[in-house]
């Protein structure tokens, strides 16, 4: 099975509020829909995050986005507007 990587740009109101939901209800929802890994990165703007996801398939990710409970979870996390998603294609993996 091929894993896909997705880069999300997320605007939030409050980091602590976001992480409290992202690591609990958000984690459960991601796992239900095939998410294999999530890495959260902060940017110089404190209200802006970049999240790198590894997902089992694009169809599973799209099922995640269509899930009404996911939309409610995003609202509860203090996400401002919908995240933007970029689908990444790995072209090489090199040793350090």
Jmol script that loads the backbone (N, CA, C; Angstrom):
load data "model"
ATOM      1  N   UNK A   1       0.839  -1.181   0.000  1.00  0.00           N
ATOM      2  CA  UNK A   1       0.000   0.000   0.000  1.00  0.00           C
ATOM      3  C   UNK A   1       0.881   1.241   0.000  1.00  0.00           C
ATOM      4  N   UNK A   2       0.542   2.201  -0.821  1.00  0.00           N
ATOM      5  CA  UNK A   2       1.298   3.429  -0.930  1.00  0.00           C
ATOM      6  C   UNK A   2       0.754   4.471   0.038  1.00  0.00           C
ATOM      7  N   UNK A   3       1.644   5.091   0.760  1.00  0.00           N
ATOM      8  CA  UNK A   3       1.284   6.174   1.663  1.00  0.00           C
ATOM      9  C   UNK A   3       1.375   7.485   0.899  1.00  0.00           C
ATOM     10  N   UNK A   4       0.444   8.394   1.152  1.00  0.00           N
ATOM     11  CA  UNK A   4       0.528   9.722   0.555  1.00  0.00           C
ATOM     12  C   UNK A   4       0.862  10.730   1.649  1.00  0.00           C
ATOM     13  N   UNK A   5       1.547  11.774   1.261  1.00  0.00           N
ATOM     14  CA  UNK A   5       1.884  12.849   2.197  1.00  0.00           C
ATOM     15  C   UNK A   5       1.094  14.087   1.811  1.00  0.00           C
ATOM     16  N   UNK A   6       0.591  14.759   2.835  1.00  0.00           N
ATOM     17  CA  UNK A   6      -0.231  15.945   2.627  1.00  0.00           C
ATOM     18  C   UNK A   6       0.290  17.049   3.543  1.00  0.00           C
ATOM     19  N   UNK A   7       0.518  18.211   2.981  1.00  0.00           N
ATOM     20  CA  UNK A   7       0.957  19.376   3.735  1.00  0.00           C
ATOM     21  C   UNK A   7      -0.248  20.276   3.952  1.00  0.00           C
ATOM     22  N   UNK A   8      -0.539  20.593   5.206  1.00  0.00           N
ATOM     23  CA  UNK A   8      -1.677  21.450   5.543  1.00  0.00           C
ATOM     24  C   UNK A   8      -1.181  22.762   6.122  1.00  0.00           C
ATOM     25  N   UNK A   9      -1.736  23.853   5.645  1.00  0.00           N
ATOM     26  CA  UNK A   9      -1.503  25.176   6.234  1.00  0.00           C
ATOM     27  C   UNK A   9      -2.757  25.531   7.007  1.00  0.00           C
ATOM     28  N   UNK A  10      -2.580  25.791   8.299  1.00  0.00           N
ATOM     29  CA  UNK A  10      -3.716  25.977   9.191  1.00  0.00           C
ATOM     30  C   UNK A  10      -3.563  27.293   9.950  1.00  0.00           C
ATOM     31  N   UNK A  11      -4.597  28.090   9.942  1.00  0.00           N
ATOM     32  CA  UNK A  11      -4.621  29.306  10.755  1.00  0.00           C
ATOM     33  C   UNK A  11      -5.458  28.999  11.993  1.00  0.00           C
ATOM     34  N   UNK A  12      -4.938  29.349  13.165  1.00  0.00           N
ATOM     35  CA  UNK A  12      -5.599  29.037  14.429  1.00  0.00           C
ATOM     36  C   UNK A  12      -5.741  30.299  15.269  1.00  0.00           C
ATOM     37  N   UNK A  13      -6.593  30.188  16.291  1.00  0.00           N
ATOM     38  CA  UNK A  13      -6.744  31.301  17.238  1.00  0.00           C
ATOM     39  C   UNK A  13      -5.767  31.181  18.401  1.00  0.00           C
ATOM     40  N   UNK A  14      -5.610  29.933  18.909  1.00  0.00           N
ATOM     41  CA  UNK A  14      -4.826  29.723  20.119  1.00  0.00           C
ATOM     42  C   UNK A  14      -4.138  28.359  20.038  1.00  0.00           C
ATOM     43  N   UNK A  15      -2.818  28.336  20.176  1.00  0.00           N
ATOM     44  CA  UNK A  15      -2.052  27.100  20.024  1.00  0.00           C
ATOM     45  C   UNK A  15      -2.453  26.035  21.041  1.00  0.00           C
ATOM     46  N   UNK A  16      -2.579  26.406  22.310  1.00  0.00           N
ATOM     47  CA  UNK A  16      -2.910  25.423  23.347  1.00  0.00           C
ATOM     48  C   UNK A  16      -4.287  24.805  23.100  1.00  0.00           C
ATOM     49  N   UNK A  17      -5.249  25.636  22.741  1.00  0.00           N
ATOM     50  CA  UNK A  17      -6.588  25.129  22.425  1.00  0.00           C
ATOM     51  C   UNK A  17      -6.528  24.176  21.236  1.00  0.00           C
ATOM     52  N   UNK A  18      -5.812  24.577  20.194  1.00  0.00           N
ATOM     53  CA  UNK A  18      -5.707  23.737  19.003  1.00  0.00           C
ATOM     54  C   UNK A  18      -5.092  22.384  19.345  1.00  0.00           C
ATOM     55  N   UNK A  19      -3.962  22.394  20.044  1.00  0.00           N
ATOM     56  CA  UNK A  19      -3.265  21.134  20.345  1.00  0.00           C
ATOM     57  C   UNK A  19      -4.076  20.242  21.277  1.00  0.00           C
ATOM     58  N   UNK A  20      -4.840  20.834  22.197  1.00  0.00           N
ATOM     59  CA  UNK A  20      -5.671  20.030  23.096  1.00  0.00           C
ATOM     60  C   UNK A  20      -6.689  19.207  22.307  1.00  0.00           C
ATOM     61  N   UNK A  21      -7.252  19.784  21.266  1.00  0.00           N
ATOM     62  CA  UNK A  21      -8.230  19.070  20.438  1.00  0.00           C
ATOM     63  C   UNK A  21      -7.523  18.182  19.411  1.00  0.00           C
ATOM     64  N   UNK A  22      -6.455  18.677  18.802  1.00  0.00           N
ATOM     65  CA  UNK A  22      -5.730  17.941  17.759  1.00  0.00           C
ATOM     66  C   UNK A  22      -5.175  16.620  18.290  1.00  0.00           C
ATOM     67  N   UNK A  23      -4.739  16.614  19.548  1.00  0.00           N
ATOM     68  CA  UNK A  23      -4.117  15.410  20.125  1.00  0.00           C
ATOM     69  C   UNK A  23      -5.118  14.457  20.770  1.00  0.00           C
ATOM     70  N   UNK A  24      -6.391  14.807  20.803  1.00  0.00           N
ATOM     71  CA  UNK A  24      -7.410  13.932  21.413  1.00  0.00           C
ATOM     72  C   UNK A  24      -8.476  13.585  20.375  1.00  0.00           C
ATOM     73  N   UNK A  25      -9.532  14.389  20.283  1.00  0.00           N
ATOM     74  CA  UNK A  25     -10.611  14.121  19.329  1.00  0.00           C
ATOM     75  C   UNK A  25     -10.108  14.126  17.885  1.00  0.00           C
ATOM     76  N   UNK A  26      -9.207  15.033  17.584  1.00  0.00           N
ATOM     77  CA  UNK A  26      -8.648  15.083  16.233  1.00  0.00           C
ATOM     78  C   UNK A  26      -7.857  13.829  15.913  1.00  0.00           C
ATOM     79  N   UNK A  27      -7.071  13.358  16.860  1.00  0.00           N
ATOM     80  CA  UNK A  27      -6.285  12.133  16.660  1.00  0.00           C
ATOM     81  C   UNK A  27      -7.205  10.940  16.415  1.00  0.00           C
ATOM     82  N   UNK A  28      -8.250  10.819  17.203  1.00  0.00           N
ATOM     83  CA  UNK A  28      -9.185   9.698  17.039  1.00  0.00           C
ATOM     84  C   UNK A  28      -9.826   9.733  15.655  1.00  0.00           C
ATOM     85  N   UNK A  29     -10.222  10.915  15.200  1.00  0.00           N
ATOM     86  CA  UNK A  29     -10.840  11.042  13.878  1.00  0.00           C
ATOM     87  C   UNK A  29      -9.843  10.704  12.778  1.00  0.00           C
ATOM     88  N   UNK A  30      -8.615  11.177  12.901  1.00  0.00           N
ATOM     89  CA  UNK A  30      -7.596  10.873  11.890  1.00  0.00           C
ATOM     90  C   UNK A  30      -7.340   9.374  11.830  1.00  0.00           C
ATOM     91  N   UNK A  31      -7.227   8.734  12.974  1.00  0.00           N
ATOM     92  CA  UNK A  31      -6.972   7.295  12.998  1.00  0.00           C
ATOM     93  C   UNK A  31      -8.115   6.511  12.366  1.00  0.00           C
ATOM     94  N   UNK A  32      -9.356   6.926  12.613  1.00  0.00           N
ATOM     95  CA  UNK A  32     -10.516   6.251  12.005  1.00  0.00           C
ATOM     96  C   UNK A  32     -10.463   6.285  10.484  1.00  0.00           C
ATOM     97  N   UNK A  33      -9.827   7.306   9.944  1.00  0.00           N
ATOM     98  CA  UNK A  33      -9.810   7.509   8.496  1.00  0.00           C
ATOM     99  C   UNK A  33      -8.453   7.227   7.852  1.00  0.00           C
ATOM    100  N   UNK A  34      -7.570   6.513   8.538  1.00  0.00           N
ATOM    101  CA  UNK A  34      -6.340   6.051   7.904  1.00  0.00           C
ATOM    102  C   UNK A  34      -5.121   6.933   8.002  1.00  0.00           C
ATOM    103  N   UNK A  35      -5.131   7.928   8.864  1.00  0.00           N
ATOM    104  CA  UNK A  35      -3.936   8.749   9.046  1.00  0.00           C
ATOM    105  C   UNK A  35      -2.878   7.931   9.786  1.00  0.00           C
ATOM    106  N   UNK A  36      -1.672   7.956   9.271  1.00  0.00           N
ATOM    107  CA  UNK A  36      -0.589   7.180   9.855  1.00  0.00           C
ATOM    108  C   UNK A  36       0.380   8.017  10.684  1.00  0.00           C
ATOM    109  N   UNK A  37       0.452   9.308  10.380  1.00  0.00           N
ATOM    110  CA  UNK A  37       1.370  10.178  11.128  1.00  0.00           C
ATOM    111  C   UNK A  37       0.987  11.625  10.886  1.00  0.00           C
ATOM    112  N   UNK A  38       1.204  12.457  11.916  1.00  0.00           N
ATOM    113  CA  UNK A  38       0.989  13.895  11.797  1.00  0.00           C
ATOM    114  C   UNK A  38       2.130  14.603  12.524  1.00  0.00           C
ATOM    115  N   UNK A  39       2.762  15.546  11.841  1.00  0.00           N
ATOM    116  CA  UNK A  39       3.830  16.350  12.431  1.00  0.00           C
ATOM    117  C   UNK A  39       3.407  17.815  12.359  1.00  0.00           C
ATOM    118  N   UNK A  40       3.474  18.500  13.490  1.00  0.00           N
ATOM    119  CA  UNK A  40       3.041  19.891  13.563  1.00  0.00           C
ATOM    120  C   UNK A  40       4.271  20.791  13.635  1.00  0.00           C
ATOM    121  N   UNK A  41       4.281  21.821  12.797  1.00  0.00           N
ATOM    122  CA  UNK A  41       5.371  22.792  12.752  1.00  0.00           C
ATOM    123  C   UNK A  41       4.793  24.185  12.969  1.00  0.00           C
ATOM    124  N   UNK A  42       5.486  24.987  13.760  1.00  0.00           N
ATOM    125  CA  UNK A  42       5.081  26.376  13.949  1.00  0.00           C
ATOM    126  C   UNK A  42       5.848  27.252  12.961  1.00  0.00           C
ATOM    127  N   UNK A  43       5.262  28.372  12.657  1.00  0.00           N
ATOM    128  CA  UNK A  43       5.880  29.377  11.794  1.00  0.00           C
ATOM    129  C   UNK A  43       6.118  30.626  12.634  1.00  0.00           C
ATOM    130  N   UNK A  44       6.858  31.599  12.107  1.00  0.00           N
ATOM    131  CA  UNK A  44       7.060  32.823  12.887  1.00  0.00           C
ATOM    132  C   UNK A  44       5.754  33.496  13.322  1.00  0.00           C
ATOM    133  N   UNK A  45       4.721  33.403  12.502  1.00  0.00           N
ATOM    134  CA  UNK A  45       3.414  33.940  12.905  1.00  0.00           C
ATOM    135  C   UNK A  45       2.769  32.925  13.842  1.00  0.00           C
ATOM    136  N   UNK A  46       2.511  33.289  15.091  1.00  0.00           N
ATOM    137  CA  UNK A  46       2.031  32.305  16.071  1.00  0.00           C
ATOM    138  C   UNK A  46       0.665  31.708  15.755  1.00  0.00           C
ATOM    139  N   UNK A  47      -0.094  32.342  14.900  1.00  0.00           N
ATOM    140  CA  UNK A  47      -1.424  31.821  14.568  1.00  0.00           C
ATOM    141  C   UNK A  47      -1.390  30.940  13.327  1.00  0.00           C
ATOM    142  N   UNK A  48      -0.215  30.622  12.828  1.00  0.00           N
ATOM    143  CA  UNK A  48      -0.087  29.849  11.586  1.00  0.00           C
ATOM    144  C   UNK A  48       0.723  28.580  11.865  1.00  0.00           C
ATOM    145  N   UNK A  49       0.152  27.426  11.468  1.00  0.00           N
ATOM    146  CA  UNK A  49       0.835  26.145  11.618  1.00  0.00           C
ATOM    147  C   UNK A  49       0.939  25.465  10.266  1.00  0.00           C
ATOM    148  N   UNK A  50       1.953  24.616  10.135  1.00  0.00           N
ATOM    149  CA  UNK A  50       2.074  23.723   8.992  1.00  0.00           C
ATOM    150  C   UNK A  50       2.076  22.318   9.572  1.00  0.00           C
ATOM    151  N   UNK A  51       1.241  21.441   9.000  1.00  0.00           N
ATOM    152  CA  UNK A  51       1.145  20.067   9.482  1.00  0.00           C
ATOM    153  C   UNK A  51       1.428  19.139   8.317  1.00  0.00           C
ATOM    154  N   UNK A  52       2.337  18.193   8.539  1.00  0.00           N
ATOM    155  CA  UNK A  52       2.662  17.194   7.531  1.00  0.00           C
ATOM    156  C   UNK A  52       2.015  15.887   7.946  1.00  0.00           C
ATOM    157  N   UNK A  53       1.111  15.397   7.104  1.00  0.00           N
ATOM    158  CA  UNK A  53       0.394  14.150   7.361  1.00  0.00           C
ATOM    159  C   UNK A  53       0.896  13.056   6.437  1.00  0.00           C
ATOM    160  N   UNK A  54       0.925  11.832   6.936  1.00  0.00           N
ATOM    161  CA  UNK A  54       1.060  10.642   6.097  1.00  0.00           C
ATOM    162  C   UNK A  54      -0.271   9.919   6.200  1.00  0.00           C
ATOM    163  N   UNK A  55      -0.880   9.648   5.056  1.00  0.00           N
ATOM    164  CA  UNK A  55      -2.206   9.068   5.015  1.00  0.00           C
ATOM    165  C   UNK A  55      -2.167   7.782   4.195  1.00  0.00           C
ATOM    166  N   UNK A  56      -3.055   6.846   4.499  1.00  0.00           N
ATOM    167  CA  UNK A  56      -3.076   5.558   3.807  1.00  0.00           C
ATOM    168  C   UNK A  56      -3.448   5.690   2.330  1.00  0.00           C
ATOM    169  N   UNK A  57      -4.341   6.628   2.001  1.00  0.00           N
ATOM    170  CA  UNK A  57      -4.727   6.853   0.606  1.00  0.00           C
ATOM    171  C   UNK A  57      -5.433   8.202   0.491  1.00  0.00           C
ATOM    172  N   UNK A  58      -5.499   8.685  -0.713  1.00  0.00           N
ATOM    173  CA  UNK A  58      -6.215   9.946  -0.942  1.00  0.00           C
ATOM    174  C   UNK A  58      -7.711   9.765  -0.659  1.00  0.00           C
ATOM    175  N   UNK A  59      -8.256   8.595  -1.007  1.00  0.00           N
ATOM    176  CA  UNK A  59      -9.679   8.328  -0.755  1.00  0.00           C
ATOM    177  C   UNK A  59      -9.973   8.358   0.743  1.00  0.00           C
ATOM    178  N   UNK A  60      -9.075   7.795   1.555  1.00  0.00           N
ATOM    179  CA  UNK A  60      -9.273   7.827   3.006  1.00  0.00           C
ATOM    180  C   UNK A  60      -9.216   9.262   3.526  1.00  0.00           C
ATOM    181  N   UNK A  61      -8.289  10.060   2.986  1.00  0.00           N
ATOM    182  CA  UNK A  61      -8.190  11.462   3.393  1.00  0.00           C
ATOM    183  C   UNK A  61      -9.461  12.221   3.009  1.00  0.00           C
ATOM    184  N   UNK A  62      -9.965  11.984   1.816  1.00  0.00           N
ATOM    185  CA  UNK A  62     -11.187  12.653   1.385  1.00  0.00           C
ATOM    186  C   UNK A  62     -12.375  12.227   2.243  1.00  0.00           C
ATOM    187  N   UNK A  63     -12.399  10.953   2.691  1.00  0.00           N
ATOM    188  CA  UNK A  63     -13.438  10.503   3.613  1.00  0.00           C
ATOM    189  C   UNK A  63     -13.342  11.230   4.940  1.00  0.00           C
ATOM    190  N   UNK A  64     -12.111  11.480   5.391  1.00  0.00           N
ATOM    191  CA  UNK A  64     -11.872  12.249   6.610  1.00  0.00           C
ATOM    192  C   UNK A  64     -12.465  13.652   6.481  1.00  0.00           C
ATOM    193  N   UNK A  65     -12.182  14.318   5.367  1.00  0.00           N
ATOM    194  CA  UNK A  65     -12.683  15.684   5.165  1.00  0.00           C
ATOM    195  C   UNK A  65     -14.194  15.740   5.061  1.00  0.00           C
ATOM    196  N   UNK A  66     -14.815  14.674   4.549  1.00  0.00           N
ATOM    197  CA  UNK A  66     -16.270  14.652   4.382  1.00  0.00           C
ATOM    198  C   UNK A  66     -17.007  14.308   5.674  1.00  0.00           C
ATOM    199  N   UNK A  67     -16.305  13.837   6.675  1.00  0.00           N
ATOM    200  CA  UNK A  67     -16.901  13.413   7.947  1.00  0.00           C
ATOM    201  C   UNK A  67     -17.369  14.650   8.728  1.00  0.00           C
ATOM    202  N   UNK A  68     -18.662  14.714   9.034  1.00  0.00           N
ATOM    203  CA  UNK A  68     -19.224  15.868   9.751  1.00  0.00           C
ATOM    204  C   UNK A  68     -18.567  16.049  11.121  1.00  0.00           C
ATOM    205  N   UNK A  69     -18.210  14.972  11.799  1.00  0.00           N
ATOM    206  CA  UNK A  69     -17.574  15.111  13.117  1.00  0.00           C
ATOM    207  C   UNK A  69     -16.197  15.768  12.993  1.00  0.00           C
ATOM    208  N   UNK A  70     -15.534  15.576  11.868  1.00  0.00           N
ATOM    209  CA  UNK A  70     -14.239  16.222  11.650  1.00  0.00           C
ATOM    210  C   UNK A  70     -14.430  17.733  11.538  1.00  0.00           C
ATOM    211  N   UNK A  71     -15.446  18.151  10.836  1.00  0.00           N
ATOM    212  CA  UNK A  71     -15.722  19.592  10.710  1.00  0.00           C
ATOM    213  C   UNK A  71     -16.009  20.201  12.085  1.00  0.00           C
ATOM    214  N   UNK A  72     -16.756  19.493  12.903  1.00  0.00           N
ATOM    215  CA  UNK A  72     -17.051  19.968  14.257  1.00  0.00           C
ATOM    216  C   UNK A  72     -15.785  20.017  15.110  1.00  0.00           C
ATOM    217  N   UNK A  73     -14.928  19.025  14.955  1.00  0.00           N
ATOM    218  CA  UNK A  73     -13.670  18.988  15.703  1.00  0.00           C
ATOM    219  C   UNK A  73     -12.777  20.150  15.307  1.00  0.00           C
ATOM    220  N   UNK A  74     -12.705  20.446  14.017  1.00  0.00           N
ATOM    221  CA  UNK A  74     -11.893  21.586  13.556  1.00  0.00           C
ATOM    222  C   UNK A  74     -12.407  22.887  14.160  1.00  0.00           C
ATOM    223  N   UNK A  75     -13.722  23.052  14.201  1.00  0.00           N
ATOM    224  CA  UNK A  75     -14.290  24.267  14.803  1.00  0.00           C
ATOM    225  C   UNK A  75     -13.941  24.340  16.284  1.00  0.00           C
ATOM    226  N   UNK A  76     -14.027  23.212  16.994  1.00  0.00           N
ATOM    227  CA  UNK A  76     -13.730  23.185  18.427  1.00  0.00           C
ATOM    228  C   UNK A  76     -12.261  23.493  18.699  1.00  0.00           C
ATOM    229  N   UNK A  77     -11.390  23.196  17.727  1.00  0.00           N
ATOM    230  CA  UNK A  77      -9.957  23.427  17.930  1.00  0.00           C
ATOM    231  C   UNK A  77      -9.577  24.891  17.751  1.00  0.00           C
ATOM    232  N   UNK A  78     -10.509  25.704  17.268  1.00  0.00           N
ATOM    233  CA  UNK A  78     -10.196  27.112  17.049  1.00  0.00           C
ATOM    234  C   UNK A  78      -9.549  27.374  15.705  1.00  0.00           C
ATOM    235  N   UNK A  79      -9.686  26.451  14.766  1.00  0.00           N
ATOM    236  CA  UNK A  79      -9.173  26.670  13.423  1.00  0.00           C
ATOM    237  C   UNK A  79      -9.957  27.809  12.782  1.00  0.00           C
ATOM    238  N   UNK A  80      -9.243  28.742  12.172  1.00  0.00           N
ATOM    239  CA  UNK A  80      -9.856  29.893  11.522  1.00  0.00           C
ATOM    240  C   UNK A  80      -9.961  29.582  10.036  1.00  0.00           C
ATOM    241  N   UNK A  81     -11.151  29.302   9.570  1.00  0.00           N
ATOM    242  CA  UNK A  81     -11.348  28.980   8.163  1.00  0.00           C
ATOM    243  C   UNK A  81     -10.824  27.598   7.831  1.00  0.00           C
ATOM    244  N   UNK A  82     -11.078  27.148   6.630  1.00  0.00           N
ATOM    245  CA  UNK A  82     -10.620  25.816   6.236  1.00  0.00           C
ATOM    246  C   UNK A  82      -9.111  25.813   5.972  1.00  0.00           C
ATOM    247  N   UNK A  83      -8.424  24.750   6.367  1.00  0.00           N
ATOM    248  CA  UNK A  83      -7.003  24.631   6.038  1.00  0.00           C
ATOM    249  C   UNK A  83      -6.829  24.500   4.524  1.00  0.00           C
ATOM    250  N   UNK A  84      -5.644  24.815   4.052  1.00  0.00           N
ATOM    251  CA  UNK A  84      -5.309  24.542   2.658  1.00  0.00           C
ATOM    252  C   UNK A  84      -4.414  23.308   2.630  1.00  0.00           C
ATOM    253  N   UNK A  85      -4.632  22.435   1.662  1.00  0.00           N
ATOM    254  CA  UNK A  85      -3.912  21.172   1.572  1.00  0.00           C
ATOM    255  C   UNK A  85      -3.137  21.092   0.267  1.00  0.00           C
ATOM    256  N   UNK A  86      -1.905  20.591   0.368  1.00  0.00           N
ATOM    257  CA  UNK A  86      -1.069  20.333  -0.790  1.00  0.00           C
ATOM    258  C   UNK A  86      -0.688  18.861  -0.762  1.00  0.00           C
ATOM    259  N   UNK A  87      -0.962  18.142  -1.848  1.00  0.00           N
ATOM    260  CA  UNK A  87      -0.614  16.737  -1.948  1.00  0.00           C
ATOM    261  C   UNK A  87       0.816  16.642  -2.471  1.00  0.00           C
ATOM    262  N   UNK A  88       1.656  15.918  -1.745  1.00  0.00           N
ATOM    263  CA  UNK A  88       3.068  15.816  -2.084  1.00  0.00           C
ATOM    264  C   UNK A  88       3.373  14.456  -2.706  1.00  0.00           C
ATOM    265  N   UNK A  89       4.251  14.455  -3.678  1.00  0.00           N
ATOM    266  CA  UNK A  89       4.707  13.221  -4.305  1.00  0.00           C
ATOM    267  C   UNK A  89       6.189  13.074  -4.016  1.00  0.00           C
ATOM    268  N   UNK A  90       6.560  12.021  -3.304  1.00  0.00           N
ATOM    269  CA  UNK A  90       7.965  11.798  -3.001  1.00  0.00           C
ATOM    270  C   UNK A  90       8.660  11.334  -4.273  1.00  0.00           C
ATOM    271  N   UNK A  91       9.728  12.028  -4.635  1.00  0.00           N
ATOM    272  CA  UNK A  91      10.479  11.663  -5.820  1.00  0.00           C
ATOM    273  C   UNK A  91      11.823  11.030  -5.485  1.00  0.00           C
ATOM    274  N   UNK A  92      12.271  11.225  -4.238  1.00  0.00           N
ATOM    275  CA  UNK A  92      13.529  10.617  -3.820  1.00  0.00           C
ATOM    276  C   UNK A  92      13.628  10.643  -2.306  1.00  0.00           C
ATOM    277  N   UNK A  93      14.326   9.669  -1.755  1.00  0.00           N
ATOM    278  CA  UNK A  93      14.665   9.661  -0.333  1.00  0.00           C
ATOM    279  C   UNK A  93      16.147   9.340  -0.240  1.00  0.00           C
ATOM    280  N   UNK A  94      16.901  10.289   0.299  1.00  0.00           N
ATOM    281  CA  UNK A  94      18.351  10.189   0.305  1.00  0.00           C
ATOM    282  C   UNK A  94      18.879  10.082   1.726  1.00  0.00           C
ATOM    283  N   UNK A  95      19.998   9.407   1.901  1.00  0.00           N
ATOM    284  CA  UNK A  95      20.587   9.367   3.244  1.00  0.00           C
ATOM    285  C   UNK A  95      21.102  10.738   3.643  1.00  0.00           C
ATOM    286  N   UNK A  96      21.193  10.971   4.918  1.00  0.00           N
ATOM    287  CA  UNK A  96      21.636  12.268   5.425  1.00  0.00           C
ATOM    288  C   UNK A  96      23.072  12.558   5.069  1.00  0.00           C
TER     289      UNK A  96
END
end "model"
wireframe off; spacefill off
backbone 0.3
color backbone group
